[in-house]
Amino acid sequence: MSNLVAKVEALLLQESLDTLCGASVIYLTIEDNTLPPYNDVREIVDRAVTSSLAKLTIIYLHLQ
């Protein structure tokens, strides 16, 4: 699951805000042509968002 979190995190940190959408995030969670259960996808996205926010906060604080 950590690999999926890393994929979603990379999307959140590297793509422009204009290109981000829920479908992109859902697509990244698919492995072997199988979409995980809703609760698993939600956990993956929650972990990726939390991790991304922490990294963005650190970057922001260094710029101040």
C-alpha angles and dihedrals in degrees: 000000000000089000090057091048089052091051093052091043091053090051091051094047101039108035125077116255090245092063098047118102138150092254091060091052093047091048091055091056093059114105125181090357090299125119111214120234116283094255091053092050090048091051091049092050093044091052092047093049092048092049093046093049091052091052093046091049091054091049091048093050091051090053093054 
